[in-house]
Amino acid sequence: MAEHPSLVFHKSSYSTTRQECVEVAEFPAGAAVRDSERPGAGHLVFPAHEWAALLIIVTR
């Protein structure tokens, strides 16, 4: 997926201090996630309801 210029990525607070880091860009319709080691490889987009469900699972 091509990089979208309006997405502002930040390191996820769920990433560890080791090399397995992801970056997240949140927007009204959902969120995009990419590998911080390979940001040019693209990103995955999740609709808001899926992103919210994932965060509920991760924070339990």
mmJSON file of the N, C-alpha and C atoms, coordinates in Angstrom:
{"data_MODEL":{"atom_site":{
"group_PDB":["ATOM","ATOM","ATOM","ATOM","ATOM","ATOM","ATOM","ATOM","ATOM","ATOM","ATOM","ATOM","ATOM","ATOM","ATOM","ATOM","ATOM","ATOM","ATOM","ATOM","ATOM","ATOM","ATOM","ATOM","ATOM","ATOM","ATOM","ATOM","ATOM","ATOM","ATOM","ATOM","ATOM","ATOM","ATOM","ATOM","ATOM","ATOM","ATOM","ATOM","ATOM","ATOM","ATOM","ATOM","ATOM","ATOM","ATOM","ATOM","ATOM","ATOM","ATOM","ATOM","ATOM","ATOM","ATOM","ATOM","ATOM","ATOM","ATOM","ATOM","ATOM","ATOM","ATOM","ATOM","ATOM","ATOM","ATOM","ATOM","ATOM","ATOM","ATOM","ATOM","ATOM","ATOM","ATOM","ATOM","ATOM","ATOM","ATOM","ATOM","ATOM","ATOM","ATOM","ATOM","ATOM","ATOM","ATOM","ATOM","ATOM","ATOM","ATOM","ATOM","ATOM","ATOM","ATOM","ATOM","ATOM","ATOM","ATOM","ATOM","ATOM","ATOM","ATOM","ATOM","ATOM","ATOM","ATOM","ATOM","ATOM","ATOM","ATOM","ATOM","ATOM","ATOM","ATOM","ATOM","ATOM","ATOM","ATOM","ATOM","ATOM","ATOM","ATOM","ATOM","ATOM","ATOM","ATOM","ATOM","ATOM","ATOM","ATOM","ATOM","ATOM","ATOM","ATOM","ATOM","ATOM","ATOM","ATOM","ATOM","ATOM","ATOM","ATOM","ATOM","ATOM","ATOM","ATOM","ATOM","ATOM","ATOM","ATOM","ATOM","ATOM","ATOM","ATOM","ATOM","ATOM","ATOM","ATOM","ATOM","ATOM","ATOM","ATOM","ATOM","ATOM","ATOM","ATOM","ATOM","ATOM","ATOM","ATOM","ATOM","ATOM","ATOM","ATOM","ATOM","ATOM","ATOM","ATOM","ATOM"],
"id":[1,2,3,4,5,6,7,8,9,10,11,12,13,14,15,16,17,18,19,20,21,22,23,24,25,26,27,28,29,30,31,32,33,34,35,36,37,38,39,40,41,42,43,44,45,46,47,48,49,50,51,52,53,54,55,56,57,58,59,60,61,62,63,64,65,66,67,68,69,70,71,72,73,74,75,76,77,78,79,80,81,82,83,84,85,86,87,88,89,90,91,92,93,94,95,96,97,98,99,100,101,102,103,104,105,106,107,108,109,110,111,112,113,114,115,116,117,118,119,120,121,122,123,124,125,126,127,128,129,130,131,132,133,134,135,136,137,138,139,140,141,142,143,144,145,146,147,148,149,150,151,152,153,154,155,156,157,158,159,160,161,162,163,164,165,166,167,168,169,170,171,172,173,174,175,176,177,178,179,180],
"type_symbol":["N","C","C","N","C","C","N","C","C","N","C","C","N","C","C","N","C","C","N","C","C","N","C","C","N","C","C","N","C","C","N","C","C","N","C","C","N","C","C","N","C","C","N","C","C","N","C","C","N","C","C","N","C","C","N","C","C","N","C","C","N","C","C","N","C","C","N","C","C","N","C","C","N","C","C","N","C","C","N","C","C","N","C","C","N","C","C","N","C","C","N","C","C","N","C","C","N","C","C","N","C","C","N","C","C","N","C","C","N","C","C","N","C","C","N","C","C","N","C","C","N","C","C","N","C","C","N","C","C","N","C","C","N","C","C","N","C","C","N","C","C","N","C","C","N","C","C","N","C","C","N","C","C","N","C","C","N","C","C","N","C","C","N","C","C","N","C","C","N","C","C","N","C","C","N","C","C","N","C","C"],
"label_atom_id":["N","CA","C","N","CA","C","N","CA","C","N","CA","C","N","CA","C","N","CA","C","N","CA","C","N","CA","C","N","CA","C","N","CA","C","N","CA","C","N","CA","C","N","CA","C","N","CA","C","N","CA","C","N","CA","C","N","CA","C","N","CA","C","N","CA","C","N","CA","C","N","CA","C","N","CA","C","N","CA","C","N","CA","C","N","CA","C","N","CA","C","N","CA","C","N","CA","C","N","CA","C","N","CA","C","N","CA","C","N","CA","C","N","CA","C","N","CA","C","N","CA","C","N","CA","C","N","CA","C","N","CA","C","N","CA","C","N","CA","C","N","CA","C","N","CA","C","N","CA","C","N","CA","C","N","CA","C","N","CA","C","N","CA","C","N","CA","C","N","CA","C","N","CA","C","N","CA","C","N","CA","C","N","CA","C","N","CA","C","N","CA","C","N","CA","C","N","CA","C","N","CA","C","N","CA","C","N","CA","C"],
"label_alt_id":[null,null,null,null,null,null,null,null,null,null,null,null,null,null,null,null,null,null,null,null,null,null,null,null,null,null,null,null,null,null,null,null,null,null,null,null,null,null,null,null,null,null,null,null,null,null,null,null,null,null,null,null,null,null,null,null,null,null,null,null,null,null,null,null,null,null,null,null,null,null,null,null,null,null,null,null,null,null,null,null,null,null,null,null,null,null,null,null,null,null,null,null,null,null,null,null,null,null,null,null,null,null,null,null,null,null,null,null,null,null,null,null,null,null,null,null,null,null,null,null,null,null,null,null,null,null,null,null,null,null,null,null,null,null,null,null,null,null,null,null,null,null,null,null,null,null,null,null,null,null,null,null,null,null,null,null,null,null,null,null,null,null,null,null,null,null,null,null,null,null,null,null,null,null,null,null,null,null,null,null],
"label_comp_id":["MET","MET","MET","ALA","ALA","ALA","GLU","GLU","GLU","HIS","HIS","HIS","PRO","PRO","PRO","SER","SER","SER","LEU","LEU","LEU","VAL","VAL","VAL","PHE","PHE","PHE","HIS","HIS","HIS","LYS","LYS","LYS","SER","SER","SER","SER","SER","SER","TYR","TYR","TYR","SER","SER","SER","THR","THR","THR","THR","THR","THR","ARG","ARG","ARG","GLN","GLN","GLN","GLU","GLU","GLU","CYS","CYS","CYS","VAL","VAL","VAL","GLU","GLU","GLU","VAL","VAL","VAL","ALA","ALA","ALA","GLU","GLU","GLU","PHE","PHE","PHE","PRO","PRO","PRO","ALA","ALA","ALA","GLY","GLY","GLY","ALA","ALA","ALA","ALA","ALA","ALA","VAL","VAL","VAL","ARG","ARG","ARG","ASP","ASP","ASP","SER","SER","SER","GLU","GLU","GLU","ARG","ARG","ARG","PRO","PRO","PRO","GLY","GLY","GLY","ALA","ALA","ALA","GLY","GLY","GLY","HIS","HIS","HIS","LEU","LEU","LEU","VAL","VAL","VAL","PHE","PHE","PHE","PRO","PRO","PRO","ALA","ALA","ALA","HIS","HIS","HIS","GLU","GLU","GLU","TRP","TRP","TRP","ALA","ALA","ALA","ALA","ALA","ALA","LEU","LEU","LEU","LEU","LEU","LEU","ILE","ILE","ILE","ILE","ILE","ILE","VAL","VAL","VAL","THR","THR","THR","ARG","ARG","ARG"],
"label_asym_id":["A","A","A","A","A","A","A","A","A","A","A","A","A","A","A","A","A","A","A","A","A","A","A","A","A","A","A","A","A","A","A","A","A","A","A","A","A","A","A","A","A","A","A","A","A","A","A","A","A","A","A","A","A","A","A","A","A","A","A","A","A","A","A","A","A","A","A","A","A","A","A","A","A","A","A","A","A","A","A","A","A","A","A","A","A","A","A","A","A","A","A","A","A","A","A","A","A","A","A","A","A","A","A","A","A","A","A","A","A","A","A","A","A","A","A","A","A","A","A","A","A","A","A","A","A","A","A","A","A","A","A","A","A","A","A","A","A","A","A","A","A","A","A","A","A","A","A","A","A","A","A","A","A","A","A","A","A","A","A","A","A","A","A","A","A","A","A","A","A","A","A","A","A","A","A","A","A","A","A","A"],
"label_entity_id":["1","1","1","1","1","1","1","1","1","1","1","1","1","1","1","1","1","1","1","1","1","1","1","1","1","1","1","1","1","1","1","1","1","1","1","1","1","1","1","1","1","1","1","1","1","1","1","1","1","1","1","1","1","1","1","1","1","1","1","1","1","1","1","1","1","1","1","1","1","1","1","1","1","1","1","1","1","1","1","1","1","1","1","1","1","1","1","1","1","1","1","1","1","1","1","1","1","1","1","1","1","1","1","1","1","1","1","1","1","1","1","1","1","1","1","1","1","1","1","1","1","1","1","1","1","1","1","1","1","1","1","1","1","1","1","1","1","1","1","1","1","1","1","1","1","1","1","1","1","1","1","1","1","1","1","1","1","1","1","1","1","1","1","1","1","1","1","1","1","1","1","1","1","1","1","1","1","1","1","1"],
"label_seq_id":[1,1,1,2,2,2,3,3,3,4,4,4,5,5,5,6,6,6,7,7,7,8,8,8,9,9,9,10,10,10,11,11,11,12,12,12,13,13,13,14,14,14,15,15,15,16,16,16,17,17,17,18,18,18,19,19,19,20,20,20,21,21,21,22,22,22,23,23,23,24,24,24,25,25,25,26,26,26,27,27,27,28,28,28,29,29,29,30,30,30,31,31,31,32,32,32,33,33,33,34,34,34,35,35,35,36,36,36,37,37,37,38,38,38,39,39,39,40,40,40,41,41,41,42,42,42,43,43,43,44,44,44,45,45,45,46,46,46,47,47,47,48,48,48,49,49,49,50,50,50,51,51,51,52,52,52,53,53,53,54,54,54,55,55,55,56,56,56,57,57,57,58,58,58,59,59,59,60,60,60],
"pdbx_PDB_ins_code":[null,null,null,null,null,null,null,null,null,null,null,null,null,null,null,null,null,null,null,null,null,null,null,null,null,null,null,null,null,null,null,null,null,null,null,null,null,null,null,null,null,null,null,null,null,null,null,null,null,null,null,null,null,null,null,null,null,null,null,null,null,null,null,null,null,null,null,null,null,null,null,null,null,null,null,null,null,null,null,null,null,null,null,null,null,null,null,null,null,null,null,null,null,null,null,null,null,null,null,null,null,null,null,null,null,null,null,null,null,null,null,null,null,null,null,null,null,null,null,null,null,null,null,null,null,null,null,null,null,null,null,null,null,null,null,null,null,null,null,null,null,null,null,null,null,null,null,null,null,null,null,null,null,null,null,null,null,null,null,null,null,null,null,null,null,null,null,null,null,null,null,null,null,null,null,null,null,null,null,null],
"Cartn_x":[0.845,0.0,0.893,0.57,1.365,1.226,2.26,2.251,1.275,0.46,-0.494,0.092,0.237,0.942,0.277,-1.03,-1.68,-1.577,-1.049,-0.894,0.355,0.195,1.303,1.52,2.606,2.898,3.7,3.429,4.197,4.429,5.475,5.776,4.667,4.184,3.132,3.63,2.791,3.147,3.176,2.647,2.657,3.916,4.735,5.985,6.973,7.817,8.829,10.037,10.98,12.203,13.187,12.856,13.714,13.383,13.713,13.56,12.153,11.239,9.931,9.006,9.199,8.432,7.47,6.29,5.342,5.026,4.613,4.188,2.719,1.999,0.564,0.228,-0.703,-1.264,-2.77,-3.314,-4.75,-5.439,-6.631,-7.429,-8.897,-9.825,-11.227,-11.844,-11.484,-12.093,-11.391,-10.274,-9.562,-8.113,-7.247,-5.818,-5.015,-3.795,-2.854,-1.668,-1.126,-0.007,1.095,2.338,3.468,4.647,5.57,6.801,7.754,8.22,9.111,10.476,10.86,12.142,12.06,10.849,10.662,9.461,9.483,8.318,7.938,8.895,8.607,7.913,7.788,7.15,5.627,5.085,3.64,3.05,1.735,1.037,-0.277,-0.81,-2.112,-3.115,-4.312,-5.349,-6.449,-6.874,-7.944,-9.092,-10.337,-11.494,-11.605,-12.254,-12.338,-12.884,-13.914,-14.491,-13.516,-12.726,-11.729,-10.576,-10.141,-9.051,-9.451,-10.672,-11.171,-11.224,-11.682,-11.737,-10.34,-9.386,-8.006,-7.442,-7.673,-7.154,-7.783,-9.045,-9.692,-9.005,-8.722,-8.066,-6.659,-5.907,-4.512,-4.392,-5.34,-5.234,-5.806,-6.315,-6.853,-5.756],
"Cartn_y":[-1.169,0.0,1.235,2.189,3.408,4.247,4.967,5.833,6.979,7.271,8.364,9.545,10.693,11.83,12.382,12.185,12.756,11.864,10.647,9.769,10.166,10.33,10.673,9.474,8.749,7.545,7.866,7.125,7.207,5.784,5.591,4.267,3.857,2.647,2.126,1.985,2.335,2.16,0.687,-0.177,-1.619,-2.281,-1.537,-2.094,-2.261,-3.261,-3.481,-2.602,-2.611,-1.836,-2.559,-3.811,-4.55,-4.127,-4.935,-4.572,-4.758,-5.409,-5.636,-4.454,-3.408,-2.183,-1.979,-1.511,-1.108,0.361,1.004,2.393,2.442,3.369,3.487,4.912,5.033,6.331,6.208,6.935,6.885,8.017,7.731,8.72,8.411,9.32,9.116,7.793,7.315,6.087,4.821,4.943,3.753,4.024,3.079,3.207,2.453,2.907,2.234,1.788,0.627,0.054,-0.325,-0.033,-0.413,-0.862,-1.549,-2.013,-0.825,-0.502,0.649,0.413,-0.859,-1.169,-1.022,-1.133,-1.061,-0.172,1.105,1.966,2.13,1.971,2.1,0.895,-0.172,-1.397,-1.294,-0.217,-0.032,-0.203,-0.198,-0.292,-1.039,-1.504,-2.161,-1.18,-1.132,-0.231,-1.049,-0.601,-1.251,-0.27,-0.66,0.195,0.45,1.529,1.933,0.83,0.105,-0.925,-2.088,-2.427,-3.489,-3.027,-1.796,-1.257,-1.195,-0.735,-0.664,-2.051,-3.051,-4.418,-4.943,-4.662,-5.105,-4.468,-3.189,-2.515,-3.066,-3.465,-4.073,-5.377,-6.187,-7.484,-7.292,-6.368,-6.161,-5.619,-4.836,-4.186,-5.037,-6.203,-7.071,-7.694],
"Cartn_z":[0.0,0.0,0.0,-0.803,-0.907,0.358,0.675,1.851,1.624,2.603,2.518,3.266,2.615,3.232,4.484,4.678,5.853,7.089,6.945,8.098,8.89,10.179,11.066,11.985,11.767,12.525,13.79,14.854,16.093,16.595,17.386,17.917,18.872,18.72,19.573,21.004,21.95,23.358,23.742,22.881,23.131,22.584,21.868,21.361,22.502,22.366,23.397,23.104,24.004,23.804,22.887,22.53,21.61,20.178,19.222,17.812,17.251,17.984,17.414,17.641,16.894,17.059,15.898,16.252,15.233,15.448,14.383,14.446,14.065,14.696,14.492,14.078,13.138,12.757,12.942,13.909,14.165,13.419,12.915,12.209,12.494,12.206,12.588,12.121,10.97,10.442,10.907,11.664,12.12,12.432,12.031,12.31,11.257,11.056,10.157,10.997,10.668,11.416,10.438,10.804,9.952,10.814,10.179,10.826,10.913,12.117,12.264,11.623,11.454,10.811,9.287,8.722,7.269,6.936,7.288,7.066,5.598,4.71,3.288,2.692,3.469,2.973,2.966,3.479,3.492,4.877,4.931,6.207,6.031,7.136,7.164,7.752,7.171,7.663,8.327,9.509,10.251,10.441,10.123,10.401,11.909,12.285,13.688,14.587,14.174,15.048,15.261,14.25,14.408,15.293,15.113,15.912,17.386,17.647,19.027,19.663,18.902,19.419,19.73,18.878,19.122,20.392,20.581,21.771,23.038,22.982,24.152,24.492,23.484,23.702,24.248,23.689,24.068,25.49,25.922,27.237,28.362,28.064,29.14,29.934],
"occupancy":[1.0,1.0,1.0,1.0,1.0,1.0,1.0,1.0,1.0,1.0,1.0,1.0,1.0,1.0,1.0,1.0,1.0,1.0,1.0,1.0,1.0,1.0,1.0,1.0,1.0,1.0,1.0,1.0,1.0,1.0,1.0,1.0,1.0,1.0,1.0,1.0,1.0,1.0,1.0,1.0,1.0,1.0,1.0,1.0,1.0,1.0,1.0,1.0,1.0,1.0,1.0,1.0,1.0,1.0,1.0,1.0,1.0,1.0,1.0,1.0,1.0,1.0,1.0,1.0,1.0,1.0,1.0,1.0,1.0,1.0,1.0,1.0,1.0,1.0,1.0,1.0,1.0,1.0,1.0,1.0,1.0,1.0,1.0,1.0,1.0,1.0,1.0,1.0,1.0,1.0,1.0,1.0,1.0,1.0,1.0,1.0,1.0,1.0,1.0,1.0,1.0,1.0,1.0,1.0,1.0,1.0,1.0,1.0,1.0,1.0,1.0,1.0,1.0,1.0,1.0,1.0,1.0,1.0,1.0,1.0,1.0,1.0,1.0,1.0,1.0,1.0,1.0,1.0,1.0,1.0,1.0,1.0,1.0,1.0,1.0,1.0,1.0,1.0,1.0,1.0,1.0,1.0,1.0,1.0,1.0,1.0,1.0,1.0,1.0,1.0,1.0,1.0,1.0,1.0,1.0,1.0,1.0,1.0,1.0,1.0,1.0,1.0,1.0,1.0,1.0,1.0,1.0,1.0,1.0,1.0,1.0,1.0,1.0,1.0,1.0,1.0,1.0,1.0,1.0,1.0],
"B_iso_or_equiv":[0.0,0.0,0.0,0.0,0.0,0.0,0.0,0.0,0.0,0.0,0.0,0.0,0.0,0.0,0.0,0.0,0.0,0.0,0.0,0.0,0.0,0.0,0.0,0.0,0.0,0.0,0.0,0.0,0.0,0.0,0.0,0.0,0.0,0.0,0.0,0.0,0.0,0.0,0.0,0.0,0.0,0.0,0.0,0.0,0.0,0.0,0.0,0.0,0.0,0.0,0.0,0.0,0.0,0.0,0.0,0.0,0.0,0.0,0.0,0.0,0.0,0.0,0.0,0.0,0.0,0.0,0.0,0.0,0.0,0.0,0.0,0.0,0.0,0.0,0.0,0.0,0.0,0.0,0.0,0.0,0.0,0.0,0.0,0.0,0.0,0.0,0.0,0.0,0.0,0.0,0.0,0.0,0.0,0.0,0.0,0.0,0.0,0.0,0.0,0.0,0.0,0.0,0.0,0.0,0.0,0.0,0.0,0.0,0.0,0.0,0.0,0.0,0.0,0.0,0.0,0.0,0.0,0.0,0.0,0.0,0.0,0.0,0.0,0.0,0.0,0.0,0.0,0.0,0.0,0.0,0.0,0.0,0.0,0.0,0.0,0.0,0.0,0.0,0.0,0.0,0.0,0.0,0.0,0.0,0.0,0.0,0.0,0.0,0.0,0.0,0.0,0.0,0.0,0.0,0.0,0.0,0.0,0.0,0.0,0.0,0.0,0.0,0.0,0.0,0.0,0.0,0.0,0.0,0.0,0.0,0.0,0.0,0.0,0.0,0.0,0.0,0.0,0.0,0.0,0.0],
"pdbx_formal_charge":[null,null,null,null,null,null,null,null,null,null,null,null,null,null,null,null,null,null,null,null,null,null,null,null,null,null,null,null,null,null,null,null,null,null,null,null,null,null,null,null,null,null,null,null,null,null,null,null,null,null,null,null,null,null,null,null,null,null,null,null,null,null,null,null,null,null,null,null,null,null,null,null,null,null,null,null,null,null,null,null,null,null,null,null,null,null,null,null,null,null,null,null,null,null,null,null,null,null,null,null,null,null,null,null,null,null,null,null,null,null,null,null,null,null,null,null,null,null,null,null,null,null,null,null,null,null,null,null,null,null,null,null,null,null,null,null,null,null,null,null,null,null,null,null,null,null,null,null,null,null,null,null,null,null,null,null,null,null,null,null,null,null,null,null,null,null,null,null,null,null,null,null,null,null,null,null,null,null,null,null],
"auth_seq_id":[1,1,1,2,2,2,3,3,3,4,4,4,5,5,5,6,6,6,7,7,7,8,8,8,9,9,9,10,10,10,11,11,11,12,12,12,13,13,13,14,14,14,15,15,15,16,16,16,17,17,17,18,18,18,19,19,19,20,20,20,21,21,21,22,22,22,23,23,23,24,24,24,25,25,25,26,26,26,27,27,27,28,28,28,29,29,29,30,30,30,31,31,31,32,32,32,33,33,33,34,34,34,35,35,35,36,36,36,37,37,37,38,38,38,39,39,39,40,40,40,41,41,41,42,42,42,43,43,43,44,44,44,45,45,45,46,46,46,47,47,47,48,48,48,49,49,49,50,50,50,51,51,51,52,52,52,53,53,53,54,54,54,55,55,55,56,56,56,57,57,57,58,58,58,59,59,59,60,60,60],
"auth_comp_id":["MET","MET","MET","ALA","ALA","ALA","GLU","GLU","GLU","HIS","HIS","HIS","PRO","PRO","PRO","SER","SER","SER","LEU","LEU","LEU","VAL","VAL","VAL","PHE","PHE","PHE","HIS","HIS","HIS","LYS","LYS","LYS","SER","SER","SER","SER","SER","SER","TYR","TYR","TYR","SER","SER","SER","THR","THR","THR","THR","THR","THR","ARG","ARG","ARG","GLN","GLN","GLN","GLU","GLU","GLU","CYS","CYS","CYS","VAL","VAL","VAL","GLU","GLU","GLU","VAL","VAL","VAL","ALA","ALA","ALA","GLU","GLU","GLU","PHE","PHE","PHE","PRO","PRO","PRO","ALA","ALA","ALA","GLY","GLY","GLY","ALA","ALA","ALA","ALA","ALA","ALA","VAL","VAL","VAL","ARG","ARG","ARG","ASP","ASP","ASP","SER","SER","SER","GLU","GLU","GLU","ARG","ARG","ARG","PRO","PRO","PRO","GLY","GLY","GLY","ALA","ALA","ALA","GLY","GLY","GLY","HIS","HIS","HIS","LEU","LEU","LEU","VAL","VAL","VAL","PHE","PHE","PHE","PRO","PRO","PRO","ALA","ALA","ALA","HIS","HIS","HIS","GLU","GLU","GLU","TRP","TRP","TRP","ALA","ALA","ALA","ALA","ALA","ALA","LEU","LEU","LEU","LEU","LEU","LEU","ILE","ILE","ILE","ILE","ILE","ILE","VAL","VAL","VAL","THR","THR","THR","ARG","ARG","ARG"],
"auth_asym_id":["A","A","A","A","A","A","A","A","A","A","A","A","A","A","A","A","A","A","A","A","A","A","A","A","A","A","A","A","A","A","A","A","A","A","A","A","A","A","A","A","A","A","A","A","A","A","A","A","A","A","A","A","A","A","A","A","A","A","A","A","A","A","A","A","A","A","A","A","A","A","A","A","A","A","A","A","A","A","A","A","A","A","A","A","A","A","A","A","A","A","A","A","A","A","A","A","A","A","A","A","A","A","A","A","A","A","A","A","A","A","A","A","A","A","A","A","A","A","A","A","A","A","A","A","A","A","A","A","A","A","A","A","A","A","A","A","A","A","A","A","A","A","A","A","A","A","A","A","A","A","A","A","A","A","A","A","A","A","A","A","A","A","A","A","A","A","A","A","A","A","A","A","A","A","A","A","A","A","A","A"],
"auth_atom_id":["N","CA","C","N","CA","C","N","CA","C","N","CA","C","N","CA","C","N","CA","C","N","CA","C","N","CA","C","N","CA","C","N","CA","C","N","CA","C","N","CA","C","N","CA","C","N","CA","C","N","CA","C","N","CA","C","N","CA","C","N","CA","C","N","CA","C","N","CA","C","N","CA","C","N","CA","C","N","CA","C","N","CA","C","N","CA","C","N","CA","C","N","CA","C","N","CA","C","N","CA","C","N","CA","C","N","CA","C","N","CA","C","N","CA","C","N","CA","C","N","CA","C","N","CA","C","N","CA","C","N","CA","C","N","CA","C","N","CA","C","N","CA","C","N","CA","C","N","CA","C","N","CA","C","N","CA","C","N","CA","C","N","CA","C","N","CA","C","N","CA","C","N","CA","C","N","CA","C","N","CA","C","N","CA","C","N","CA","C","N","CA","C","N","CA","C","N","CA","C","N","CA","C","N","CA","C","N","CA","C"],
"pdbx_PDB_model_num":[1,1,1,1,1,1,1,1,1,1,1,1,1,1,1,1,1,1,1,1,1,1,1,1,1,1,1,1,1,1,1,1,1,1,1,1,1,1,1,1,1,1,1,1,1,1,1,1,1,1,1,1,1,1,1,1,1,1,1,1,1,1,1,1,1,1,1,1,1,1,1,1,1,1,1,1,1,1,1,1,1,1,1,1,1,1,1,1,1,1,1,1,1,1,1,1,1,1,1,1,1,1,1,1,1,1,1,1,1,1,1,1,1,1,1,1,1,1,1,1,1,1,1,1,1,1,1,1,1,1,1,1,1,1,1,1,1,1,1,1,1,1,1,1,1,1,1,1,1,1,1,1,1,1,1,1,1,1,1,1,1,1,1,1,1,1,1,1,1,1,1,1,1,1,1,1,1,1,1,1]
}}}
